[in-house]
Amino acid sequence: IWAKNFDQVSLVGNFILTPMVYLGGVFFANTMLPAGWQGVFLFNPVFYLVDLFRHGVLGSGQTAPVWAIPAVLLVMIGLFALAVSLFHLGWRLKS
């Protein structure tokens, strides 16, 4: 929807998703960071996905699944609602 040509499609993956994965706790635990940065992790939905996977494989995670599952579902529902509303508005759709 946001890309005007095919070359711009990879911008989302390169500039949004890749930093979210690297800062999502895949390679290190958020407890290794200073207290101020630990709060930033709570706004990253990839952190909750990684933590749920870690909890499923290892049996323990940094957050309880009771909080991680609703956080992931809330982000998914919000992004789906945004996409549906943009399609209904016809934003950048060619006729």
PDB file as gemmi writes it, atoms N, CA and C in Angstrom:
CRYST1    1.000    1.000    1.000  90.00  90.00  90.00 P 1                      
ATOM      1  N   ILE A   1       0.834  -1.183   0.000  1.00  0.00           N  
ATOM      2  CA  ILE A   1       0.000   0.000   0.000  1.00  0.00           C  
ATOM      3  C   ILE A   1       0.878   1.246   0.000  1.00  0.00           C  
ATOM      4  N   TRP A   2       1.971   1.251   0.747  1.00  0.00           N  
ATOM      5  CA  TRP A   2       2.787   2.454   0.852  1.00  0.00           C  
ATOM      6  C   TRP A   2       3.831   2.556  -0.256  1.00  0.00           C  
ATOM      7  N   ALA A   3       4.127   1.479  -0.919  1.00  0.00           N  
ATOM      8  CA  ALA A   3       5.143   1.507  -1.959  1.00  0.00           C  
ATOM      9  C   ALA A   3       4.540   2.002  -3.271  1.00  0.00           C  
ATOM     10  N   LYS A   4       5.233   2.941  -3.906  1.00  0.00           N  
ATOM     11  CA  LYS A   4       4.771   3.453  -5.194  1.00  0.00           C  
ATOM     12  C   LYS A   4       5.317   2.628  -6.349  1.00  0.00           C  
ATOM     13  N   ASN A   5       6.432   1.944  -6.133  1.00  0.00           N  
ATOM     14  CA  ASN A   5       6.965   1.045  -7.148  1.00  0.00           C  
ATOM     15  C   ASN A   5       7.555  -0.184  -6.463  1.00  0.00           C  
ATOM     16  N   PHE A   6       8.000  -1.138  -7.268  1.00  0.00           N  
ATOM     17  CA  PHE A   6       8.453  -2.414  -6.732  1.00  0.00           C  
ATOM     18  C   PHE A   6       9.713  -2.273  -5.882  1.00  0.00           C  
ATOM     19  N   ASP A   7      10.552  -1.297  -6.192  1.00  0.00           N  
ATOM     20  CA  ASP A   7      11.795  -1.111  -5.439  1.00  0.00           C  
ATOM     21  C   ASP A   7      11.545  -0.655  -4.008  1.00  0.00           C  
ATOM     22  N   GLN A   8      10.433  -0.004  -3.762  1.00  0.00           N  
ATOM     23  CA  GLN A   8      10.135   0.498  -2.427  1.00  0.00           C  
ATOM     24  C   GLN A   8       9.505  -0.551  -1.516  1.00  0.00           C  
ATOM     25  N   VAL A   9       9.184  -1.711  -2.037  1.00  0.00           N  
ATOM     26  CA  VAL A   9       8.558  -2.757  -1.224  1.00  0.00           C  
ATOM     27  C   VAL A   9       9.507  -3.232  -0.131  1.00  0.00           C  
ATOM     28  N   SER A  10      10.787  -3.305  -0.423  1.00  0.00           N  
ATOM     29  CA  SER A  10      11.752  -3.814   0.559  1.00  0.00           C  
ATOM     30  C   SER A  10      12.073  -2.806   1.657  1.00  0.00           C  
ATOM     31  N   LEU A  11      11.636  -1.571   1.538  1.00  0.00           N  
ATOM     32  CA  LEU A  11      11.936  -0.568   2.563  1.00  0.00           C  
ATOM     33  C   LEU A  11      11.335  -0.933   3.910  1.00  0.00           C  
ATOM     34  N   VAL A  12      10.142  -1.497   3.912  1.00  0.00           N  
ATOM     35  CA  VAL A  12       9.506  -1.888   5.174  1.00  0.00           C  
ATOM     36  C   VAL A  12      10.328  -2.968   5.862  1.00  0.00           C  
ATOM     37  N   GLY A  13      10.740  -3.956   5.109  1.00  0.00           N  
ATOM     38  CA  GLY A  13      11.542  -5.027   5.689  1.00  0.00           C  
ATOM     39  C   GLY A  13      12.896  -4.561   6.172  1.00  0.00           C  
ATOM     40  N   ASN A  14      13.520  -3.688   5.406  1.00  0.00           N  
ATOM     41  CA  ASN A  14      14.869  -3.246   5.756  1.00  0.00           C  
ATOM     42  C   ASN A  14      14.902  -2.251   6.906  1.00  0.00           C  
ATOM     43  N   PHE A  15      13.969  -1.333   6.935  1.00  0.00           N  
ATOM     44  CA  PHE A  15      14.058  -0.238   7.895  1.00  0.00           C  
ATOM     45  C   PHE A  15      13.105  -0.356   9.078  1.00  0.00           C  
ATOM     46  N   ILE A  16      12.164  -1.285   9.025  1.00  0.00           N  
ATOM     47  CA  ILE A  16      11.233  -1.451  10.144  1.00  0.00           C  
ATOM     48  C   ILE A  16      11.377  -2.830  10.772  1.00  0.00           C  
ATOM     49  N   LEU A  17      11.251  -3.876   9.976  1.00  0.00           N  
ATOM     50  CA  LEU A  17      11.251  -5.230  10.537  1.00  0.00           C  
ATOM     51  C   LEU A  17      12.626  -5.686  11.024  1.00  0.00           C  
ATOM     52  N   THR A  18      13.672  -5.398  10.277  1.00  0.00           N  
ATOM     53  CA  THR A  18      15.006  -5.851  10.679  1.00  0.00           C  
ATOM     54  C   THR A  18      15.438  -5.260  12.019  1.00  0.00           C  
ATOM     55  N   PRO A  19      15.306  -3.950  12.247  1.00  0.00           N  
ATOM     56  CA  PRO A  19      15.648  -3.449  13.588  1.00  0.00           C  
ATOM     57  C   PRO A  19      14.752  -4.011  14.685  1.00  0.00           C  
ATOM     58  N   MET A  20      13.475  -4.251  14.367  1.00  0.00           N  
ATOM     59  CA  MET A  20      12.587  -4.812  15.383  1.00  0.00           C  
ATOM     60  C   MET A  20      13.030  -6.219  15.779  1.00  0.00           C  
ATOM     61  N   VAL A  21      13.526  -6.994  14.812  1.00  0.00           N  
ATOM     62  CA  VAL A  21      13.997  -8.348  15.125  1.00  0.00           C  
ATOM     63  C   VAL A  21      15.274  -8.283  15.951  1.00  0.00           C  
ATOM     64  N   TYR A  22      16.217  -7.432  15.542  1.00  0.00           N  
ATOM     65  CA  TYR A  22      17.473  -7.333  16.292  1.00  0.00           C  
ATOM     66  C   TYR A  22      17.260  -6.782  17.694  1.00  0.00           C  
ATOM     67  N   LEU A  23      16.283  -5.897  17.852  1.00  0.00           N  
ATOM     68  CA  LEU A  23      15.994  -5.318  19.163  1.00  0.00           C  
ATOM     69  C   LEU A  23      14.835  -6.018  19.853  1.00  0.00           C  
ATOM     70  N   GLY A  24      14.485  -7.199  19.387  1.00  0.00           N  
ATOM     71  CA  GLY A  24      13.364  -7.931  19.961  1.00  0.00           C  
ATOM     72  C   GLY A  24      13.763  -9.003  20.952  1.00  0.00           C  
ATOM     73  N   GLY A  25      15.013  -9.062  21.317  1.00  0.00           N  
ATOM     74  CA  GLY A  25      15.446 -10.040  22.297  1.00  0.00           C  
ATOM     75  C   GLY A  25      15.815 -11.384  21.714  1.00  0.00           C  
ATOM     76  N   VAL A  26      16.073 -11.438  20.417  1.00  0.00           N  
ATOM     77  CA  VAL A  26      16.463 -12.704  19.797  1.00  0.00           C  
ATOM     78  C   VAL A  26      17.863 -13.101  20.241  1.00  0.00           C  
ATOM     79  N   PHE A  27      18.764 -12.155  20.281  1.00  0.00           N  
ATOM     80  CA  PHE A  27      20.163 -12.452  20.551  1.00  0.00           C  
ATOM     81  C   PHE A  27      20.588 -12.154  21.979  1.00  0.00           C  
ATOM     82  N   PHE A  28      19.762 -11.456  22.735  1.00  0.00           N  
ATOM     83  CA  PHE A  28      20.090 -11.142  24.121  1.00  0.00           C  
ATOM     84  C   PHE A  28      18.801 -10.903  24.884  1.00  0.00           C  
ATOM     85  N   ALA A  29      18.887 -11.054  26.193  1.00  0.00           N  
ATOM     86  CA  ALA A  29      17.715 -10.831  27.045  1.00  0.00           C  
ATOM     87  C   ALA A  29      17.596  -9.349  27.363  1.00  0.00           C  
ATOM     88  N   ASN A  30      16.370  -8.894  27.518  1.00  0.00           N  
ATOM     89  CA  ASN A  30      16.194  -7.476  27.828  1.00  0.00           C  
ATOM     90  C   ASN A  30      16.655  -7.143  29.241  1.00  0.00           C  
ATOM     91  N   THR A  31      16.847  -8.142  30.079  1.00  0.00           N  
ATOM     92  CA  THR A  31      17.352  -7.890  31.431  1.00  0.00           C  
ATOM     93  C   THR A  31      18.829  -7.504  31.426  1.00  0.00           C  
ATOM     94  N   MET A  32      19.517  -7.696  30.306  1.00  0.00           N  
ATOM     95  CA  MET A  32      20.920  -7.318  30.190  1.00  0.00           C  
ATOM     96  C   MET A  32      21.086  -5.827  29.918  1.00  0.00           C  
ATOM     97  N   LEU A  33      19.999  -5.137  29.620  1.00  0.00           N  
ATOM     98  CA  LEU A  33      20.048  -3.716  29.288  1.00  0.00           C  
ATOM     99  C   LEU A  33      19.781  -2.855  30.514  1.00  0.00           C  
ATOM    100  N   PRO A  34      20.124  -1.573  30.460  1.00  0.00           N  
ATOM    101  CA  PRO A  34      19.756  -0.666  31.550  1.00  0.00           C  
ATOM    102  C   PRO A  34      18.234  -0.569  31.683  1.00  0.00           C  
ATOM    103  N   ALA A  35      17.788  -0.133  32.839  1.00  0.00           N  
ATOM    104  CA  ALA A  35      16.353  -0.124  33.146  1.00  0.00           C  
ATOM    105  C   ALA A  35      15.553   0.722  32.161  1.00  0.00           C  
ATOM    106  N   GLY A  36      16.097   1.816  31.692  1.00  0.00           N  
ATOM    107  CA  GLY A  36      15.376   2.664  30.746  1.00  0.00           C  
ATOM    108  C   GLY A  36      15.109   1.985  29.420  1.00  0.00           C  
ATOM    109  N   TRP A  37      16.054   1.193  28.958  1.00  0.00           N  
ATOM    110  CA  TRP A  37      15.889   0.497  27.689  1.00  0.00           C  
ATOM    111  C   TRP A  37      14.993  -0.724  27.809  1.00  0.00           C  
ATOM    112  N   GLN A  38      14.853  -1.265  28.991  1.00  0.00           N  
ATOM    113  CA  GLN A  38      13.962  -2.414  29.172  1.00  0.00           C  
ATOM    114  C   GLN A  38      12.517  -2.025  28.904  1.00  0.00           C  
ATOM    115  N   GLY A  39      12.155  -0.804  29.231  1.00  0.00           N  
ATOM    116  CA  GLY A  39      10.804  -0.330  28.951  1.00  0.00           C  
ATOM    117  C   GLY A  39      10.536  -0.167  27.465  1.00  0.00           C  
ATOM    118  N   VAL A  40      11.582   0.153  26.697  1.00  0.00           N  
ATOM    119  CA  VAL A  40      11.429   0.298  25.250  1.00  0.00           C  
ATOM    120  C   VAL A  40      11.072  -1.045  24.620  1.00  0.00           C  
ATOM    121  N   PHE A  41      11.603  -2.120  25.170  1.00  0.00           N  
ATOM    122  CA  PHE A  41      11.319  -3.451  24.645  1.00  0.00           C  
ATOM    123  C   PHE A  41       9.839  -3.794  24.729  1.00  0.00           C  
ATOM    124  N   LEU A  42       9.151  -3.236  25.697  1.00  0.00           N  
ATOM    125  CA  LEU A  42       7.742  -3.565  25.885  1.00  0.00           C  
ATOM    126  C   LEU A  42       6.865  -3.034  24.758  1.00  0.00           C  
ATOM    127  N   PHE A  43       7.360  -2.100  23.960  1.00  0.00           N  
ATOM    128  CA  PHE A  43       6.606  -1.571  22.828  1.00  0.00           C  
ATOM    129  C   PHE A  43       6.920  -2.290  21.523  1.00  0.00           C  
ATOM    130  N   ASN A  44       7.792  -3.270  21.569  1.00  0.00           N  
ATOM    131  CA  ASN A  44       8.176  -4.022  20.381  1.00  0.00           C  
ATOM    132  C   ASN A  44       7.398  -5.338  20.356  1.00  0.00           C  
ATOM    133  N   PRO A  45       6.492  -5.522  19.395  1.00  0.00           N  
ATOM    134  CA  PRO A  45       5.714  -6.765  19.360  1.00  0.00           C  
ATOM    135  C   PRO A  45       6.559  -7.997  19.061  1.00  0.00           C  
ATOM    136  N   VAL A  46       7.704  -7.822  18.411  1.00  0.00           N  
ATOM    137  CA  VAL A  46       8.579  -8.959  18.125  1.00  0.00           C  
ATOM    138  C   VAL A  46       9.137  -9.527  19.423  1.00  0.00           C  
ATOM    139  N   PHE A  47       9.345  -8.679  20.417  1.00  0.00           N  
ATOM    140  CA  PHE A  47       9.821  -9.141  21.723  1.00  0.00           C  
ATOM    141  C   PHE A  47       8.864 -10.174  22.305  1.00  0.00           C  
ATOM    142  N   TYR A  48       7.565  -9.917  22.207  1.00  0.00           N  
ATOM    143  CA  TYR A  48       6.578 -10.844  22.757  1.00  0.00           C  
ATOM    144  C   TYR A  48       6.528 -12.145  21.956  1.00  0.00           C  
ATOM    145  N   LEU A  49       6.686 -12.056  20.634  1.00  0.00           N  
ATOM    146  CA  LEU A  49       6.712 -13.274  19.819  1.00  0.00           C  
ATOM    147  C   LEU A  49       7.929 -14.130  20.157  1.00  0.00           C  
ATOM    148  N   VAL A  50       9.082 -13.491  20.288  1.00  0.00           N  
ATOM    149  CA  VAL A  50      10.308 -14.214  20.641  1.00  0.00           C  
ATOM    150  C   VAL A  50      10.178 -14.820  22.028  1.00  0.00           C  
ATOM    151  N   ASP A  51       9.600 -14.074  22.943  1.00  0.00           N  
ATOM    152  CA  ASP A  51       9.464 -14.563  24.308  1.00  0.00           C  
ATOM    153  C   ASP A  51       8.476 -15.725  24.381  1.00  0.00           C  
ATOM    154  N   LEU A  52       7.401 -15.669  23.600  1.00  0.00           N  
ATOM    155  CA  LEU A  52       6.467 -16.803  23.567  1.00  0.00           C  
ATOM    156  C   LEU A  52       7.138 -18.047  22.997  1.00  0.00           C  
ATOM    157  N   PHE A  53       7.933 -17.875  21.950  1.00  0.00           N  
ATOM    158  CA  PHE A  53       8.661 -19.009  21.384  1.00  0.00           C  
ATOM    159  C   PHE A  53       9.661 -19.560  22.395  1.00  0.00           C  
ATOM    160  N   ARG A  54      10.366 -18.676  23.085  1.00  0.00           N  
ATOM    161  CA  ARG A  54      11.331 -19.099  24.104  1.00  0.00           C  
ATOM    162  C   ARG A  54      10.622 -19.836  25.239  1.00  0.00           C  
ATOM    163  N   HIS A  55       9.458 -19.348  25.619  1.00  0.00           N  
ATOM    164  CA  HIS A  55       8.694 -19.993  26.692  1.00  0.00           C  
ATOM    165  C   HIS A  55       8.214 -21.376  26.252  1.00  0.00           C  
ATOM    166  N   GLY A  56       7.825 -21.509  24.991  1.00  0.00           N  
ATOM    167  CA  GLY A  56       7.377 -22.803  24.494  1.00  0.00           C  
ATOM    168  C   GLY A  56       8.494 -23.820  24.379  1.00  0.00           C  
ATOM    169  N   VAL A  57       9.681 -23.374  23.990  1.00  0.00           N  
ATOM    170  CA  VAL A  57      10.799 -24.296  23.800  1.00  0.00           C  
ATOM    171  C   VAL A  57      11.514 -24.590  25.110  1.00  0.00           C  
ATOM    172  N   LEU A  58      11.809 -23.549  25.875  1.00  0.00           N  
ATOM    173  CA  LEU A  58      12.607 -23.720  27.086  1.00  0.00           C  
ATOM    174  C   LEU A  58      11.775 -23.871  28.353  1.00  0.00           C  
ATOM    175  N   GLY A  59      10.518 -23.479  28.294  1.00  0.00           N  
ATOM    176  CA  GLY A  59       9.667 -23.574  29.470  1.00  0.00           C  
ATOM    177  C   GLY A  59       9.712 -22.358  30.367  1.00  0.00           C  
ATOM    178  N   SER A  60      10.523 -21.364  30.009  1.00  0.00           N  
ATOM    179  CA  SER A  60      10.567 -20.127  30.790  1.00  0.00           C  
ATOM    180  C   SER A  60      10.847 -18.972  29.843  1.00  0.00           C  
ATOM    181  N   GLY A  61      10.325 -17.833  30.201  1.00  0.00           N  
ATOM    182  CA  GLY A  61      10.530 -16.635  29.397  1.00  0.00           C  
ATOM    183  C   GLY A  61      10.657 -15.423  30.294  1.00  0.00           C  
ATOM    184  N   GLN A  62      10.792 -14.267  29.687  1.00  0.00           N  
ATOM    185  CA  GLN A  62      10.957 -13.038  30.454  1.00  0.00           C  
ATOM    186  C   GLN A  62       9.618 -12.434  30.851  1.00  0.00           C  
ATOM    187  N   THR A  63       8.581 -12.725  30.094  1.00  0.00           N  
ATOM    188  CA  THR A  63       7.238 -12.260  30.435  1.00  0.00           C  
ATOM    189  C   THR A  63       6.317 -13.462  30.519  1.00  0.00           C  
ATOM    190  N   ALA A  64       5.246 -13.317  31.236  1.00  0.00           N  
ATOM    191  CA  ALA A  64       4.271 -14.400  31.347  1.00  0.00           C  
ATOM    192  C   ALA A  64       3.453 -14.472  30.060  1.00  0.00           C  
ATOM    193  N   PRO A  65       3.144 -15.681  29.599  1.00  0.00           N  
ATOM    194  CA  PRO A  65       2.302 -15.804  28.403  1.00  0.00           C  
ATOM    195  C   PRO A  65       0.939 -15.134  28.563  1.00  0.00           C  
ATOM    196  N   VAL A  66       0.496 -14.961  29.806  1.00  0.00           N  
ATOM    197  CA  VAL A  66      -0.780 -14.286  30.053  1.00  0.00           C  
ATOM    198  C   VAL A  66      -0.731 -12.845  29.539  1.00  0.00           C  
ATOM    199  N   TRP A  67       0.451 -12.217  29.553  1.00  0.00           N  
ATOM    200  CA  TRP A  67       0.596 -10.853  29.055  1.00  0.00           C  
ATOM    201  C   TRP A  67       1.066 -10.828  27.606  1.00  0.00           C  
ATOM    202  N   ALA A  68       1.867 -11.798  27.211  1.00  0.00           N  
ATOM    203  CA  ALA A  68       2.446 -11.784  25.869  1.00  0.00           C  
ATOM    204  C   ALA A  68       1.412 -12.107  24.796  1.00  0.00           C  
ATOM    205  N   ILE A  69       0.551 -13.082  25.046  1.00  0.00           N  
ATOM    206  CA  ILE A  69      -0.445 -13.465  24.038  1.00  0.00           C  
ATOM    207  C   ILE A  69      -1.417 -12.325  23.753  1.00  0.00           C  
ATOM    208  N   PRO A  70      -2.004 -11.671  24.766  1.00  0.00           N  
ATOM    209  CA  PRO A  70      -2.880 -10.529  24.448  1.00  0.00           C  
ATOM    210  C   PRO A  70      -2.147  -9.374  23.764  1.00  0.00           C  
ATOM    211  N   ALA A  71      -0.881  -9.160  24.105  1.00  0.00           N  
ATOM    212  CA  ALA A  71      -0.124  -8.086  23.457  1.00  0.00           C  
ATOM    213  C   ALA A  71       0.037  -8.369  21.970  1.00  0.00           C  
ATOM    214  N   VAL A  72       0.378  -9.606  21.623  1.00  0.00           N  
ATOM    215  CA  VAL A  72       0.534  -9.981  20.219  1.00  0.00           C  
ATOM    216  C   VAL A  72      -0.811  -9.908  19.498  1.00  0.00           C  
ATOM    217  N   LEU A  73      -1.857 -10.406  20.126  1.00  0.00           N  
ATOM    218  CA  LEU A  73      -3.181 -10.356  19.503  1.00  0.00           C  
ATOM    219  C   LEU A  73      -3.654  -8.921  19.303  1.00  0.00           C  
ATOM    220  N   LEU A  74      -3.374  -8.057  20.254  1.00  0.00           N  
ATOM    221  CA  LEU A  74      -3.777  -6.658  20.139  1.00  0.00           C  
ATOM    222  C   LEU A  74      -3.077  -5.978  18.965  1.00  0.00           C  
ATOM    223  N   VAL A  75      -1.796  -6.234  18.799  1.00  0.00           N  
ATOM    224  CA  VAL A  75      -1.056  -5.658  17.673  1.00  0.00           C  
ATOM    225  C   VAL A  75      -1.580  -6.217  16.358  1.00  0.00           C  
ATOM    226  N   MET A  76      -1.837  -7.522  16.311  1.00  0.00           N  
ATOM    227  CA  MET A  76      -2.354  -8.131  15.086  1.00  0.00           C  
ATOM    228  C   MET A  76      -3.715  -7.560  14.711  1.00  0.00           C  
ATOM    229  N   ILE A  77      -4.602  -7.429  15.672  1.00  0.00           N  
ATOM    230  CA  ILE A  77      -5.939  -6.890  15.403  1.00  0.00           C  
ATOM    231  C   ILE A  77      -5.844  -5.424  14.986  1.00  0.00           C  
ATOM    232  N   GLY A  78      -4.971  -4.673  15.634  1.00  0.00           N  
ATOM    233  CA  GLY A  78      -4.800  -3.266  15.275  1.00  0.00           C  
ATOM    234  C   GLY A  78      -4.271  -3.081  13.863  1.00  0.00           C  
ATOM    235  N   LEU A  79      -3.270  -3.870  13.481  1.00  0.00           N  
ATOM    236  CA  LEU A  79      -2.730  -3.764  12.130  1.00  0.00           C  
ATOM    237  C   LEU A  79      -3.727  -4.243  11.086  1.00  0.00           C  
ATOM    238  N   PHE A  80      -4.496  -5.274  11.409  1.00  0.00           N  
ATOM    239  CA  PHE A  80      -5.530  -5.749  10.491  1.00  0.00           C  
ATOM    240  C   PHE A  80      -6.608  -4.685  10.304  1.00  0.00           C  
ATOM    241  N   ALA A  81      -7.022  -4.047  11.391  1.00  0.00           N  
ATOM    242  CA  ALA A  81      -8.033  -2.987  11.300  1.00  0.00           C  
ATOM    243  C   ALA A  81      -7.506  -1.807  10.482  1.00  0.00           C  
ATOM    244  N   LEU A  82      -6.237  -1.473  10.643  1.00  0.00           N  
ATOM    245  CA  LEU A  82      -5.639  -0.406   9.850  1.00  0.00           C  
ATOM    246  C   LEU A  82      -5.644  -0.758   8.366  1.00  0.00           C  
ATOM    247  N   ALA A  83      -5.257  -1.989   8.036  1.00  0.00           N  
ATOM    248  CA  ALA A  83      -5.234  -2.414   6.635  1.00  0.00           C  
ATOM    249  C   ALA A  83      -6.631  -2.418   6.030  1.00  0.00           C  
ATOM    250  N   VAL A  84      -7.611  -2.916   6.769  1.00  0.00           N  
ATOM    251  CA  VAL A  84      -8.985  -2.949   6.257  1.00  0.00           C  
ATOM    252  C   VAL A  84      -9.507  -1.534   6.046  1.00  0.00           C  
ATOM    253  N   SER A  85      -9.230  -0.641   6.986  1.00  0.00           N  
ATOM    254  CA  SER A  85      -9.720   0.733   6.837  1.00  0.00           C  
ATOM    255  C   SER A  85      -9.048   1.437   5.661  1.00  0.00           C  
ATOM    256  N   LEU A  86      -7.761   1.175   5.426  1.00  0.00           N  
ATOM    257  CA  LEU A  86      -7.090   1.782   4.278  1.00  0.00           C  
ATOM    258  C   LEU A  86      -7.635   1.236   2.966  1.00  0.00           C  
ATOM    259  N   PHE A  87      -7.976  -0.042   2.925  1.00  0.00           N  
ATOM    260  CA  PHE A  87      -8.567  -0.598   1.714  1.00  0.00           C  
ATOM    261  C   PHE A  87      -9.966  -0.053   1.478  1.00  0.00           C  
ATOM    262  N   HIS A  88     -10.732   0.134   2.534  1.00  0.00           N  
ATOM    263  CA  HIS A  88     -12.073   0.700   2.383  1.00  0.00           C  
ATOM    264  C   HIS A  88     -12.013   2.156   1.924  1.00  0.00           C  
ATOM    265  N   LEU A  89     -11.008   2.884   2.385  1.00  0.00           N  
ATOM    266  CA  LEU A  89     -10.839   4.263   1.932  1.00  0.00           C  
ATOM    267  C   LEU A  89     -10.329   4.328   0.497  1.00  0.00           C  
ATOM    268  N   GLY A  90      -9.715   3.239   0.051  1.00  0.00           N  
ATOM    269  CA  GLY A  90      -9.142   3.215  -1.287  1.00  0.00           C  
ATOM    270  C   GLY A  90      -7.853   4.005  -1.384  1.00  0.00           C  
ATOM    271  N   TRP A  91      -7.152   4.101  -0.278  1.00  0.00           N  
ATOM    272  CA  TRP A  91      -5.930   4.899  -0.224  1.00  0.00           C  
ATOM    273  C   TRP A  91      -4.856   4.290  -1.112  1.00  0.00           C  
ATOM    274  N   ARG A  92      -4.417   5.035  -2.097  1.00  0.00           N  
ATOM    275  CA  ARG A  92      -3.376   4.647  -3.061  1.00  0.00           C  
ATOM    276  C   ARG A  92      -3.723   3.405  -3.864  1.00  0.00           C  
ATOM    277  N   LEU A  93      -4.980   3.129  -4.040  1.00  0.00           N  
ATOM    278  CA  LEU A  93      -5.389   2.026  -4.902  1.00  0.00           C  
ATOM    279  C   LEU A  93      -5.702   2.580  -6.283  1.00  0.00           C  
ATOM    280  N   LYS A  94      -5.249   1.880  -7.286  1.00  0.00           N  
ATOM    281  CA  LYS A  94      -5.513   2.319  -8.657  1.00  0.00           C  
ATOM    282  C   LYS A  94      -6.859   1.770  -9.095  1.00  0.00           C  
ATOM    283  N   SER A  95      -7.598   2.588  -9.804  1.00  0.00           N  
ATOM    284  CA  SER A  95      -8.931   2.145 -10.239  1.00  0.00           C  
ATOM    285  C   SER A  95      -8.893   1.458 -11.584  1.00  0.00           C  
TER     286      SER A  95                                                      
END                                                                             
